[in-house]
Amino acid sequence: MILRVICRRNHTRLGGIRALSESDEQVFRRLEEDNQKRSGSAEQKTERLVSGVSHCVDVVRRHDYENFLCTLVAPTTARRPLMGLRAFNAELSKASITPFSTPEEKKLQQLKLAWWRGALEDIYRGRHVNAPVAVELAHAVRKHKLSKGFLVKLIEGRSRGVRYNSLHDVENAADSSFSPVLYLTLEILGYRSVGADHAASHLGRCESLVGLVRSIPHLRNKGMCLLPNSTLAKAGLSQTAAIRGEDKEALKNAVHD
């Protein structure tokens, strides 16, 4: 009840995305009732739980090792939902559409993202989901009343596959693919405030920029470059020159900029 009052008081934050309407409350009650009614022995439930958690831990360890380590030092009660959230984000990352996706890859990625859209709808409607990551995400949603809008934004952010013409484009992409994870992390940890969200927004943009810089050598080996066109032009570089590494000093200036 206190959480709902706080959310209503802050209904204007982030375009009202955090506001808990009456329909939201009904969804959360239905999720709880559905969880209580599920059949199966205690042993079967424990086995499924261990299997789902272990799968998520393995996904995060393999695909997001830095955040795997961060989650290990989170409060004990938050580790399971955080692993579920990070595993969900890792699965979306693997299904991300990029400017370099081939038509075949793009089609497969679109199918994966469409599956997650459907799974998310099932979770918020209280329907049972079978995939281990989806099960753990449902647990996090049910336990911490996670904002659906942020989860949807993560899916949509992975479906655009746009090139960066400016740093503004990088920041906009970060607002869809990095910052929402941090907003949801704050919700799991029990922090819901404008100040915390503002800090998370900036941190998400920083994380995006760091990831972009770290990707330079990896993408260059594949003949790719994601640095913004305006940044390259300011340093006197073309996409081709950046990929070939023809002017390392100019590339260094572009990264510094």
N, C-alpha and C positions, 0 to 999 in steps of 0.2 A: 504493500500500500504506500509506504514512504517513497519507494522508487517511482511509482506512478505519479505521485504528487510532484516530485522533483521534475519528472519528464514533462508534465503539463506546464509547470512554471517556465520551463525552458523551451516551449514549443516553437519559438521563432528561430532557434539555432539551426544553422545549416539548412535554411529553407524549410524548416519544420520536419525534417527527415527523422528526427529523434522522437517526435511527439507520439505518444501511445494513445491511439483512438480507442473507442469502445470495441471496434472490430478487432484491433490488435490484442486487447485483453482477452477477447473470446478465443482468439487463435491460441494464445499461450495456455489458457485453461484447457482447451481441447487437446493440446500437445501433452499436457500433464495427465489428462484422463486417458488418452490413448496409451501413454507409457505404462500406466497402472493396469490397463486391461490386457496388455499383451500376454499371450499364453506361453507356456513353456516352463520346464522345471528350473529350479534355482541353479542346478549344475549347467544346464544348457545356456542360461542367460550369462553365467559367469564365463563360460567358454567363449561365447560370442563377444563378450566385452573385452576379454583379454586379446582375442584375435583382432578386433577392430583397433584397439589402442596400439597393439604391437605393429600393425600395418602402418598406422599413421606415423608412429615413431620412426619406422624404417624409411618411409617416404621423405620425411623432413630431414632425417640424417643424411640421406643420399642426395637430396636436391636443394636443401637450404641449410647447410651445416652450421653457418654462423647463428642463425635463429634457433636451430636445434640446441646449441650450447646455451643461448640466452634463456630458452624455455626451461632448461634444467635448473636454473637458479631462481625461477619464478616461485611464488608461494605454492605450496604443495597442492592446495585445492584448485589452483588455476592451471596446473600443468596439463591435465588431460584436455580441457577445452582449448587451450592454446595450441597443443599439438594438432588437434582436429582442425582448427582454423588455419594453421600453417600448412598442413597437408592439403587442405582445400586450395589454398593459394598456389601451392606447388603444382597441383594437378592443372589448375588454370594456366599457370606459366608454361607448362608443357604443351598446352593446347593453343597458345597464343598465336594469333595471325600476325605476321610481320611483313614488311615491304618485300622481303626476299622469299616469301612462301610461294612454292610452285602451285599451279592450279590444283594438282592432286592433293598436295599438303593442305592447301586452303580449304578444300572440300572436307577433308577429314577433320581439320581443326574446327570448322563450323559445326560439324555433327557433334563433336565432343562438347563444345560450348552450349549447343542446343540441349544436349542431355542434361547438363548442369542447370540450365534454366528450368527444365522440367523437374529435376530433383529438388531444386530450391522451392518451387511451388508446392511440391508434395510435402516438404518439411513444414512449411508454414500453414498448410491445411491439415496437418496432423496425420498425414498418410505415412505408412511404413515405407522405409527405403532400405535396400539390401546392401548396396556397395559400402565397404568398410569406412571410407572417408566420409561418405554422405551420412552414415549412421553417427559418426563422431561429431560431425557438424550439427546434426539434429540435436544431439545431446547438449552441445554448447548453446545452441539457440534456445532450447527449452530451459536450461539452467540459468542462463544469464540474460534472457530476453533480448537477444542481439537484434540490432536494427536491420531489417530486411533490405532497406535502401542501399546500405553500404555493401552488402553481399552482391546485390544486383549490379552495383557500380563496378565491382571487381570483374564480373563476367563481361559486362559491356566494354570495359576498358581493354580487355584482351582481344576484342573482336574487330578493332579498327584497323590495325596494321598500317598506320600512316607514317610517312617520312617526316623528319623534323626540319622545318625551314628556319626556325629560330628557337632560342632558349625558352620563349613563351610556350612553344609547342611541347617542349620537354616538361615544363612545369604542369601544363594541362594534362599530359599523359600521367604524370606522377600523382595528380589529384584523383585519378581513376584507378591506378594500379598499385600504388604504394601507400598513400595516406589512409585509404579506407581500412587497410589491414591494421594500421596503428589505432584508428578510431575504435575498431572492434576489440583490439587488445585492451584498450582502456576500459571498455565496457566490461570485459571479462574480469579485469582487476578491480572493478567497482568505481572507476573514475568517470564521471559524466559532468563535465563543466566546459564552458566556453574557453577558458584559459588553457586547459589541457588539450582541447581539440585544436586550438590555434598552434600550440607548440608541436602537436603531432603532424599538422599540415606542413609546417616548415621542415620537420624532420623527414617526412616522406619525400619532399622535393630534394632534400640533400641526399637521401638514400638513392634516389633515381639518378642524380648527377654522378654520384660515386660509381654506381653500377654501369653507367654509360662510359665513363672513363676506363673502368676496368675491362670493359668489353672490347676496347680498341684492338689490342693484339690478337685476341681470339677471333674477332670478326675479320680482321685484315688477312689472317691465314685462309679465310674462306672467300676472300675477294669482296668483302662487304665493309661498309662504313655507315654508322648511324649519327655521326656528329652533325649538328645543325648546319645547313647550307650557309646561313648568314655568318656563323662563327668561322667556317672554313674560308669564306670569301674575305672576311676581315683580316685573316692571317695570310691571304694570298695563296690559298690552296684550293684545288679542285677535289672532288670525290676520288677521282682516279689517282691523283698525286698522293692523297692521304693514304689510300690503300697500298700503293707501291712504296710508301715511306721515302719518297724522293727528297723531301726537305724536313728533316727531323726537327730542326729549330723552329720552323713555321708550325709544325704539328704541336710542338711543345707550347708555343704561344697560343694556339687555338685552344688547347686543353686549359691553359692558365686563364684564358678569357672566360 
